[in-house]
Amino acid sequence: MLSCRSKLLFGLLLACLMGISCSSKVTQASDPDSSNKLVSTPSSASEIDKPSVTMSDSGSSQDTSSHLAENTISFKEEVLPIIQNSCASCHTDRGPGVPHAKLDSVGDVSAFAFAIGAVVETGAMPPWPASELSVPFLHDVSLDPDQKNSIVQWVRSGAPLDLDIETPVTSTQDVSFLISYDQELSSTDFYDGEIGQPDEYRCFIFDPELTETKYLTEYEFIPDQTEVVHHLVGYKVSGEYRAAAERKNASEEEGGWSCFGSTGLGDDQILTFWGPGTGAIKYQEGAGLKMDPGDFFVMQIHYHYDIEAPEDRSVFRTVWSTSEVTQPILISTYLAPAEIPCAEWEKGPLCERDNAYLYASAQYDGVVQANQILEECGYTPQDYASMTNGIASSTCDLRAGFDGIISAVLGHQHNIGASFRMTLNPDTQEEVVLLDIPDWDFEWQYAYYPIEEINVDRNDIIRLDCVWDRSLRPADLEPSYVLWADGSNDEMCFAVIMSYQKN
């Protein structure tokens, strides 16, 4: 899923491409203030549909002088490997970027050459929020300066090809979706909210109908109404609570039941997650989430109906293992305070924390975790009272609480998040920055898989650091103290570590 910024950029670029074909010459802008920007200008009206590359009788591409200049970037040797490593996993087959730009062949890449050059140059694509301060991760699609320069210079030179345009583009990374799966689960009831419902949490029964112990080794949540599905938390619930879940499901006429906080059942365990950009979760070979006969999922979906949308028919795809030697995945969650006072120039009754807390409590059936998280981290609201310049921050040290090897890590904030960091054993010789995201983007919430084994002891310390920027808050909202709560316009500082024990 592209962020709003990237969608707009792609839209503008594609609009230009519709008026000026990929055959138009790519030149430097004459404005000295934009000398490094790509602009597309046909030298004459007759050139608008004139191809910049021609095909030989054998089908291979040639430039108009019948050979590539010596200093021209080779598409085959320099550009294509970058596309295959950093673009193809999202922009081929049914990847999340396909609706915006499908790059299944060399010809497709050529058609989008100008757009690719522009989004690479601006840094809008490819999305990889984690910085180099983080541990190295698998599936890293970020570009180094040399790779960015190769793409931009190739486009500036007219995007010449030295491969047949029918040559397929294949990803060298794992694709971000499941190619095959064992089950596709959905609810028997679908939810159709109404515009004006800013935050609604609905719980749905997704039953895999297990008759034996199985391990969930891969899964993918596929949101149907992507404009209103904010995020998902999936819970494993024991079969003994199935009747209670059915009663809750039948107690409301709309699909599912209202469930701020958690499922409202006596036994639930967080197992699965989805946020924009998450994609499929695939655990290490020989590891999976254990589920016993009769266990079922309750999917808690956060909806934000700021637009009209049809009923949501989201689905959950699963891959199972029955191997008795599978190592169970353990899910550990960590929470730090989110306390963001109004800036000194903002005024209004909700700028009083007590009023904001009461308002949130009324919105979410009394479920507001802000005070509990403050207490667990050893803070009070007064510790944040001076953060009135529009920027607020929070930190909290927590026991790891598990023994094992890290499988994956992820972080979560909402829309005014500015940065996120998770550190193992901070301020010691054993310090490891597990995940650093210096420029938080709600649209790209990946699960990150460390390349190297990172062993954790239950008494190790996990530190969360979050920063928020009030200037990112929609201007039409009433000024308000922002605290930890469930709404899209509230905030969170939340982390997950997935782990397993080797052998």
C-alpha positions in Angstrom: 0.0 0.0 0.0 1.4 3.4 -1.0 1.4 6.2 1.5 -0.7 9.2 0.8 2.4 11.2 -0.1 3.6 8.5 -2.5 0.1 8.0 -4.1 0.0 11.7 -4.8 3.5 11.7 -6.3 2.7 8.7 -8.4 -0.5 10.3 -9.5 1.1 13.5 -10.6 3.9 11.6 -12.4 1.5 9.3 -14.2 -0.6 12.3 -15.3 2.5 13.7 -16.8 3.2 10.4 -18.5 -0.2 10.3 -20.0 0.5 13.7 -21.7 4.1 13.0 -22.5 5.1 9.5 -23.3 8.1 7.7 -22.0 9.7 8.5 -25.3 10.1 12.2 -24.5 13.6 13.2 -23.6 14.6 13.4 -20.0 16.7 16.5 -19.4 18.0 18.7 -16.6 15.8 21.5 -15.4 17.0 25.0 -16.4 16.0 26.5 -13.0 19.2 26.6 -10.9 17.1 25.9 -7.8 15.9 22.6 -9.2 19.0 21.6 -11.1 19.0 18.1 -9.6 15.3 17.4 -10.5 14.1 15.4 -13.3 11.8 17.1 -15.9 10.4 15.7 -19.1 10.3 18.0 -22.1 9.7 16.9 -25.7 11.9 18.9 -28.0 9.1 19.2 -30.5 5.5 18.2 -30.9 6.5 15.5 -33.3 8.7 13.9 -30.7 5.9 13.3 -28.2 5.2 9.8 -29.4 8.6 9.1 -30.9 10.3 6.2 -29.2 13.7 6.9 -27.5 14.8 3.3 -28.1 14.4 1.1 -31.1 14.3 -2.7 -31.4 16.6 -4.6 -33.6 15.4 -7.5 -35.7 16.4 -9.9 -33.0 14.3 -8.1 -30.5 17.1 -6.6 -28.4 16.9 -2.8 -27.8 19.3 -0.3 -29.3 19.7 3.4 -28.8 19.2 5.7 -31.7 22.9 5.7 -32.5 22.8 1.8 -32.7 24.9 1.3 -29.6 25.0 2.4 -26.0 27.4 5.2 -25.3 30.4 4.1 -23.2 29.3 6.1 -20.2 25.6 5.1 -20.4 24.2 3.1 -17.5 23.6 -0.5 -18.5 20.0 -1.5 -17.8 20.8 -5.2 -17.8 23.9 -4.9 -15.5 23.1 -2.0 -13.3 19.4 -1.0 -13.3 17.6 -4.4 -13.5 19.3 -5.9 -10.5 18.1 -2.9 -8.4 14.6 -3.2 -9.7 14.5 -6.9 -9.0 15.9 -6.5 -5.4 14.1 -3.3 -4.3 10.9 -2.9 -6.4 9.7 -6.3 -7.8 8.5 -7.8 -4.5 5.8 -5.1 -4.4 5.3 -4.2 -8.0 4.9 -7.6 -9.7 2.3 -10.3 -9.7 -0.3 -9.3 -7.0 2.1 -7.2 -4.9 0.6 -4.2 -3.0 2.2 -1.7 -5.4 0.7 -3.3 -8.5 -2.4 -1.0 -8.6 0.0 2.0 -8.9 2.7 0.6 -11.1 3.0 -2.9 -12.5 6.6 -3.9 -13.3 6.2 -7.5 -14.6 8.5 -6.9 -17.6 11.4 -4.8 -18.9 8.8 -3.0 -21.1 6.8 -2.1 -18.0 9.9 -0.7 -16.3 10.6 1.3 -19.4 7.0 2.7 -19.5 7.4 3.9 -15.9 11.0 5.0 -16.2 10.4 8.7 -15.6 8.2 8.0 -12.5 10.7 5.5 -11.1 13.5 8.0 -11.5 11.5 10.7 -9.7 10.3 8.7 -6.7 13.8 7.2 -6.3 15.4 10.7 -6.4 13.0 12.1 -3.9 13.4 9.1 -1.6 9.6 8.3 -1.7 10.4 4.8 -3.1 11.4 2.1 -2.2 10.0 2.3 1.3 12.4 1.0 4.0 11.8 3.0 7.3 14.5 1.3 9.3 17.8 3.2 9.5 21.3 1.8 9.5 21.5 2.2 13.3 19.2 -0.9 13.4 20.6 -4.4 13.3 20.9 -5.7 9.7 17.6 -7.2 8.4 16.5 -9.7 5.8 14.6 -8.4 2.8 16.2 -5.0 3.0 15.0 -3.1 -0.1 16.7 0.3 0.7 19.0 1.8 -1.8 22.5 3.1 -1.2 23.6 6.4 -2.8 25.3 4.6 -5.7 22.2 2.6 -6.5 20.0 5.8 -6.4 22.5 7.5 -8.7 22.4 4.6 -11.2 18.6 4.8 -11.5 18.6 8.6 -11.8 21.4 8.7 -14.4 19.8 6.0 -16.4 16.6 8.0 -16.6 18.4 11.2 -17.4 20.3 9.5 -20.3 16.9 8.6 -21.9 16.3 5.3 -20.1 18.0 3.1 -22.8 17.4 -0.6 -22.8 19.8 -3.4 -23.6 17.3 -6.2 -23.1 14.2 -7.4 -24.9 11.2 -5.5 -23.6 9.4 -8.9 -23.1 12.0 -10.0 -20.6 10.2 -10.8 -17.3 11.1 -9.0 -14.1 11.4 -11.4 -11.2 12.0 -10.5 -7.5 15.2 -11.6 -5.8 13.5 -10.9 -2.5 10.7 -12.9 -0.9 7.5 -11.5 -2.2 5.3 -9.6 0.3 2.4 -11.9 -0.1 1.7 -15.7 0.2 2.0 -17.4 -3.2 0.2 -20.5 -1.8 -1.7 -21.1 1.4 -3.7 -23.8 3.2 -6.7 -21.9 4.2 -8.5 -18.6 3.6 -10.5 -17.7 6.7 -13.2 -15.0 7.0 -16.0 -14.1 9.3 -19.5 -15.3 8.8 -20.6 -11.7 9.6 -19.4 -8.6 7.8 -19.3 -5.1 9.2 -20.6 -2.1 7.4 -19.9 1.1 9.4 -21.2 4.5 8.7 -19.3 7.7 7.9 -18.7 9.7 11.0 -17.6 6.7 13.1 -14.0 7.8 13.6 -12.9 4.8 15.6 -14.6 1.5 15.9 -13.0 -1.7 17.1 -14.9 -4.9 16.0 -14.1 -8.5 16.9 -14.8 -11.3 14.5 -14.6 -15.1 14.9 -12.2 -16.6 12.3 -12.3 -20.4 12.8 -9.6 -22.7 11.3 -11.6 -25.7 12.6 -8.5 -27.4 14.1 -8.9 -31.1 15.0 -5.2 -31.6 15.9 -2.3 -29.4 17.1 -0.9 -27.3 14.3 1.7 -24.5 14.0 0.9 -21.3 12.0 4.2 -20.8 10.1 3.0 -18.2 7.7 0.0 -15.9 7.5 -1.4 -12.9 5.6 -4.2 -10.6 6.5 -5.8 -9.1 3.4 -7.9 -6.0 4.3 -10.9 -5.6 2.0 -11.9 -1.9 2.5 -8.4 -0.5 2.8 -9.5 3.1 3.2 -11.2 2.4 6.5 -9.3 -0.6 7.9 -6.7 1.0 10.3 -5.0 -2.0 11.8 -5.6 -5.6 13.1 -4.6 -7.5 16.1 -5.4 -11.2 16.0 -5.9 -13.3 19.2 -5.8 -17.0 19.8 -8.7 -18.1 22.0 -9.2 -21.5 23.6 -12.1 -23.6 22.4 -13.7 -23.5 25.9 -14.6 -19.9 25.2 -16.2 -20.5 21.9 -19.8 -20.4 23.3 -19.0 -17.1 25.0 -17.6 -15.7 21.7 -20.8 -16.8 19.9 -22.9 -15.1 22.5 -21.0 -11.8 22.1 -21.3 -12.2 18.3 -25.1 -12.6 18.5 -25.5 -9.8 21.0 -25.2 -7.0 18.4 -27.0 -6.7 15.1 -23.9 -5.4 13.2 -21.2 -7.8 12.2 -19.0 -9.0 15.1 -19.0 -7.2 18.4 -17.6 -4.0 19.8 -14.3 -4.7 21.6 -12.0 -1.8 22.7 -8.9 -3.0 24.5 -9.1 -6.7 23.7 -11.7 -9.4 22.9 -13.5 -9.2 26.2 -13.3 -13.0 26.5 -11.8 -14.7 29.6 -8.8 -16.1 27.6 -7.1 -14.5 24.7 -3.5 -14.4 23.5 -2.1 -11.9 20.9 -0.8 -13.9 18.0 -1.1 -11.9 14.8 -0.7 -8.3 13.6 -1.3 -6.2 10.6 -0.8 -2.5 9.8 -0.4 -0.7 6.5 2.6 -2.1 4.7 3.0 -5.2 6.9 2.5 -7.8 4.2 2.7 -11.6 4.9 4.4 -12.8 8.0 6.8 -15.8 7.4 8.6 -17.3 10.4 12.0 -18.9 10.3 12.2 -22.5 9.1 11.0 -24.8 11.9 9.1 -22.2 13.9 5.4 -21.3 14.2 2.6 -20.2 16.4 1.1 -23.2 18.2 -2.6 -23.8 18.2 -4.4 -26.8 19.8 -7.6 -28.6 18.7 -10.6 -26.3 19.1 -8.6 -23.1 19.3 -9.8 -20.3 17.1 -8.9 -16.7 16.1 -10.7 -13.6 17.2 -9.7 -10.8 14.8 -9.9 -7.3 16.3 -10.1 -4.9 13.4 -9.9 -1.1 14.0 -12.1 0.8 11.6 -11.9 4.5 10.9 -14.9 5.6 8.9 -14.0 9.1 7.7 -15.4 8.1 4.2 -18.3 6.0 3.0 -17.3 2.4 2.3 -19.1 -0.9 1.5 -19.2 -3.7 4.1 -15.7 -5.1 4.9 -14.9 -8.6 3.8 -11.3 -8.9 4.9 -9.7 -12.4 4.9 -6.9 -14.2 6.7 -4.7 -16.7 4.8 -2.8 -19.4 6.7 0.0 -21.9 6.2 0.2 -24.7 8.8 2.7 -27.3 9.9 1.9 -30.4 11.9 5.6 -31.3 12.6 6.1 -32.2 16.2 9.6 -30.6 16.2 8.3 -27.2 15.3 9.5 -24.5 17.8 6.7 -22.4 19.1 6.8 -18.7 18.4 6.4 -16.5 21.5 4.8 -13.0 21.2 6.0 -10.4 23.6 4.6 -6.9 23.7 6.0 -3.7 25.2 4.2 -0.4 25.9 5.6 3.1 26.7 3.7 6.2 27.6 2.2 8.5 25.0 1.7 11.9 26.6 1.6 14.8 24.2 0.4 18.1 25.7 -1.1 20.9 23.7 1.5 23.3 22.3 1.7 26.6 24.1 -0.2 28.4 21.3 -3.1 25.9 21.3 -6.1 26.6 23.6 -9.3 24.6 24.4 -11.0 22.6 27.1 -9.5 19.3 25.8 -6.0 20.7 26.3 -6.6 19.8 30.0 -5.4 16.2 30.4 -8.2 15.2 32.7 -10.8 16.4 30.1 -9.0 14.6 27.3 -8.9 11.4 29.4 -12.6 11.6 30.2 -13.4 12.2 26.5 -11.4 9.2 25.4 -12.9 7.0 28.2 -16.4 8.0 26.9 -15.4 7.1 23.3 -13.9 3.7 24.0 -16.3 2.1 26.6 -14.1 3.2 29.5 -11.0 1.4 28.1 -8.0 3.9 28.2 -4.6 2.4 29.1 -2.7 5.7 29.5 -2.6 5.8 33.3 -1.7 2.2 33.6 1.2 2.5 31.2 2.5 5.6 33.1 2.4 3.7 36.3 4.2 0.7 34.9 7.0 2.9 33.5 7.3 5.0 36.7 6.0 8.3 35.4 3.2 10.8 36.0 1.6 13.3 33.6 3.6 16.0 35.3 6.8 14.6 33.8 5.5 15.6 30.3 3.9 18.9 31.2 6.8 21.0 29.9 6.6 19.5 26.4 4.6 22.4 25.0 6.7 23.3 21.9 4.8 20.9 19.7 7.3 18.1 20.1 6.9 15.4 22.8 8.9 12.3 23.6 8.7 9.3 25.8 11.0 6.5 27.0 10.5 3.4 29.1 12.8 0.5 30.2 11.0 -2.9 30.5 12.2 -6.4 31.3 12.4 -8.6 28.2 10.4 -11.3 30.0 11.5 -14.2 27.8 14.4 -16.4 27.0 15.0 -17.1 23.3 16.1 -16.0 19.8 14.5 -13.0 18.2 12.5 -14.0 15.1 11.1 -10.5 14.2 10.5 -7.1 15.6 8.0 -4.3 14.8 7.0 -1.0 16.2 3.7 0.9 16.2 2.7 4.5 16.5 -0.2 6.5 15.0 -0.3 9.5 12.7 1.7 12.1 14.6 4.5 9.7 15.3 7.9 11.2 14.4 10.4 8.6 15.3 10.6 5.1 17.0 13.5 3.2 18.5 13.7 -0.2 20.4 17.0 -1.0 22.1 18.2 -4.2 23.9 20.2 -3.6 27.0 20.7 0.2 26.5 23.7 2.0 28.0 25.7 -1.2 28.4 28.5 -2.8 26.5 25.9 -5.3 25.2 23.6 -2.5 23.8 21.9 -3.5 20.5 19.6 -1.2 18.6 16.9 -3.7 17.5 14.9 -1.2 15.4 15.5 2.5 14.6 12.9 4.4 12.5 14.0 8.1 12.4 11.1 9.2 10.2 8.0 7.3 11.3 5.4 6.7 8.5 2.1 5.1 9.5 1.7 3.6 6.0 4.8 1.4 6.3 4.7 -0.8 9.3 6.9 -3.7 8.6 7.9 -6.8 10.6 11.7 -6.8 10.5 13.7 -10.1 10.6 17.3 -9.8 11.9 19.9 -11.6 9.8 21.9 -12.7 12.8 20.7 -14.6 15.8 20.1 -12.3 18.7 19.7 -14.2 22.0 17.7 -12.6 24.8 17.5 -13.4 28.5 14.3 -12.7 30.4 16.1 -10.3 32.6 17.5 -8.2 29.8 16.1 -4.7 29.3 14.1 -3.5 26.3 14.0 0.3 26.0 11.3 2.1 23.9 11.9 5.6 22.7 9.1 7.5 20.8 8.8 11.0 19.6 5.7 12.8 18.3 5.2 16.0 16.3 1.9 17.9 16.8 2.3 19.7 13.5 1.3 16.3 11.8 -2.1 16.4 13.5 -5.0 17.4 11.1 -5.6 21.1 11.4 -9.4 20.7 11.5 -9.2 18.8 14.8 -10.0 20.5 18.0 -6.9 21.2 20.1 -6.4 18.4 22.5 -4.0 16.7 24.9 -3.1 13.5 23.1 -2.6 10.4 25.2 -2.4 6.6 24.8 -5.8 5.4 23.6 -7.3 3.4 20.8 -8.4 6.1 18.4 -6.6 7.1 15.1 -6.1 10.6 16.5 -4.8 9.3 19.8 -1.3 7.9 20.1 0.7 4.8 21.0 4.3 3.8 21.7 4.1 0.0 21.2 6.6 -2.7 20.2 6.4 -6.4 19.5 9.2 -9.0 19.7 8.5 -12.5 18.2 10.9 -15.1 19.5 11.6 -18.8 19.5 13.9 -21.3 21.3 16.4 -23.2 19.2 16.0 -27.0 19.5 
